[in-house]
Amino acid sequence: MIEITFLGSGGGRFITITQFRSTGGFHIRASRNVYVDPGPGALVRSWRYKLDPRRLDAIFVSHRHVDHCNDLEVMVEAMTGGALKKRGVLIASKSVVYGDETHTPAISKYHIEVLESVHTPEPGNKIAIGEEEFLITPSQHSDPTTIGFRMKTAYGDISYIPDTAYFDGLVEWHDGARVLIAAITRPRDMGIPYHLSTDDAVEMLKSMEKKPEVLIMSHIGMKMHFANPYKEAKYIETVTGVKTYVAKEGFKVMVDKREIAVRTLRPARFV
């Protein structure tokens, strides 16, 4: 079984600074433990839901914006036993590792040197993590180095679409994935550049030859938050026929060969 646990479902500057929705990203437990987009709160909420960050094997960071990478260094320290053991894999956009014209790197040389390996891949590259394979997928975002992934597993593919505009070719990268996690930031009729809206999600799903069994909406922005993302999810589900969930803190997805089940965890402790 593969388990995906969300430690946050919010995104964008205003949700991040208000924490109306937590912004910790999500954790994948497969043959290895992988953390995806450790935004603000990733460390604290990992402990809250008994996901020991010292047991991580890899971290994936889609791009350099703070709501995706704020807790990266401290999660690397956890993964490397306090930076005392050289272990763990980082897969990240070039902007995360090297910075860009407007951002410094999100990780120091000190933290890079305690990792076993660091990858800054291009779309189409493949990286094996344990028994799973990550196919790197493209995005069109204000950070032009942004990347997503399609994780190939024994239980079907799990795709992650981070911040991106809707573009020709997006469908073919993720068509046929069994679980699709997408950053759907804006509600109907309120789209903005470089981000997906409810309307984009509908168009994407309608264009797929083999639709996912489950769509999980994440990276909820302030406009989506107040428009009621659950109504937006119901609209997507009604129009496309794809079961659609809204991620939230503690939301857990369990994937096996027969079914995809979900539940919401209660915090094990508050820290």
N, C-alpha and C positions, 0 to 999 in steps of 0.2 A: 504494500500500500504506500501511496505517496500522500503526505499531509502538507497542506499549505495553510499557514496561520498568519492572519493579518494583524500587524501591530500598529495599524493606522490606516486610514482611508482618505485622509485629507491631502490637499495640495494647493499650491498657489500662495502668494505672499500673505494674503489677509487671513486665510484659514491657518496658515503656519504661525503667524504672530498672535492670533487669538486662541488657537487650539480648540476651536469649536468642534473640530474633528482632529483626532490625533494623527501624527505624520511620521510614524515609525517605519513605514515600508512593510515588507512581509518576509516570512521565513519558510523555506521549503525543506522538508525532511524526506529525502529519497534514499539512495544508497549512501549519500553524503548529505551533510547539513549545509545549506546555502542561504545566505541572507541577501535580500534584494532591496536596494535603495534605502540604506539606513539614514533616513531623515531625522529631524529633531525628535527625541524620545525613544529611539530604537533600543538603546541600552536599558533604560528603565523599564520599558514595556516588555522586553524580553524576559527580564526577571519576574515581572508581574504575572506572566503566563508560563513560568517554569521552562523557558527555553534558554538553557544555559549557554551564553555566548562563547564560553571557553571551549565548547564542543563544535563550534563552526569549523568547516573545512574550506569554505570559499565565500567570497563576497562579490556581488555583482552591483555595479553602480552605473546607471544609464547616462548620467551627465552631471555637470558641475554645479547646478543650481542647489541652493542650500537645503531646500525641502527634500532633496534626494540624497545628499551626501554629508549632512552636518555631523552625524555620529560615526563617520567612517573610521577616523583614527582610533577612537576608543574601542570600536568593535574589532579593529585589527589588534589592538593591545590584548583584548580578551582572547581572541583566536590564537594568539602567539604566547599565551601564558604570561602576560605582563611584559611582552616583548623580550622574553628570556629564551624562547625556543623559536628556531627558524622553521616555520610551517605555515600552511595555508596558501590559498590562491586568491588573487585579486583580478577580476575581469572588469574593466572600466573604460569609459570613453577617454579619448586622448586629453580632453580638457580637465578631467579629474586628476590625471597623473602629471600632466605637463603645464596645466593652466592655459590661458588664451589671452587675447588682447585686453580683456576686461576682468579676468579672474586669475588669482594665484592658484597653484595646485591645491587640491583638497586633501592631499596627503604629503607628509614630510618625507625627506630622504631617510630620516631615522626609521620611520614606519615601513617604508618600502624595503629597506635592507633586512628587516626581520621576516619578510614574507618568502615563502619557498619559490613562488613565481608570480609575475605580474604580466597581464596581457592587456594590450590596447588594440583590440581587433577591428577589422573592417567588416561591413556587412558581407555575408557569405562565408566568413571564416567559421571553423568548427573547433570547439574546445571540449575535450572529455573531462568530466568531473565524476570520478567513480564509474558507475555503470551507465550514467546518463551522458548525453552529448548535447552541448549548447550550440545551436546554429545562430549566429549573430545576424540580426535583422536591422534594416535601416529605419530612420525616423527623419522627419523634416521639422526641426525645431529651431528656436532662436539660438540655441547652442548647436551649431552644425555638426558636431561630432557625436551627438546623441545616438545611442544604440539600444535596441531591444533584443529579445531572444525567442527562440523556439526550442524548448527542451524536449529532446526525444527520449522517451522512457518505455519500459516494458508494458506500461498501461496506457499508452497513447501519448500524443504530444501535448505539452503545456506551453502556451504562447504568452508572452508579455509584451504589450505595446505601451511604451512610456509616452511622455509628452510628444505630440506630433500633430502636424496638419494632416488632413486626409489627402492622400496623393495617389496617383495612378501607380499601381504596383503593390500598394499596401496589402491588398486582398491576397495576392498570390503568395506572399511570404507567410501568411497565417491561415490560408484556406486548409481545412481538414484537421486543424488542431482540435483536440477533444475538449480542452479547457482553454478559454481565452480570457486573460486578465488585461483590461484596457483602462488607460487613464482617460476617463470621460469627464472633462472638467466643467462643461457648460450645458445647460438645458436647451430645450427646443427654442429655435428662433433667437438664440443669444450667442451664436458662435463668435469666436475671436481667432486671430491668426495664431498659428503654431500649436493649437490645441484641438482635441476632438470634442464634439458636442453630441447630444442625443441624436440629432439629425444625421450626423456623420456615422454614428454607430449603426443606425438603421440602414443607411446606404451600404455600408461595408458588409453587414450580414446578408442583406438581400443579394449582394453580388457574389457571394460565396457559393461554389458548387457543392461543397460539403460543409455545412454549418457546424459550429461547435455544439457539443451537448449543453455546455454551460458558458454564459458570459458573466464575468464578475466586473462590475463597475468600481473603479477606485480613483484616487487622486481627485476627489470631489472639491471643487472650488466654491467660493462664497456664494456666487449666483446659483449654482446647482444646489448647494446646501439649503438655501432659503426657498428654492423652487420645489423642494421635496424630491430628493433623488429616488425615493421608493415609487413615486408616481411615474417618474421618468423611466425607471426600470420596468414597471408594468406596461407602459406604452411600448417600449422596445420589444418586450416579450409578446404582447398582443399582435403587433404588426409583423414580427419576423418569425414567431413560433419558437424562438430560442429561450430556454429558461434563463432568466436574468436575475442576478443578485447584486445587492449593494454591499460592498465590503464595509466593515466597521471593526473597531478594536476588539480582538478576541474571536473574530469570525474565522472558522476553520473549515477547510474543504478537504475531504478524504476521497482519494481516487483509487479504485481497484479495477480489476478487469470487468466486473459485472456492473458496477454502478458508481455514481458520484454522489456522495452524501455530504451534508453540511450541518454544522451546529455552531452555537455561540458559546464560547467558554466563559466561565466566571473567573475573575482574577484570583490567582492563588494567594497573592499578597499585594499590598500596596506599598510602593517604594517611591 
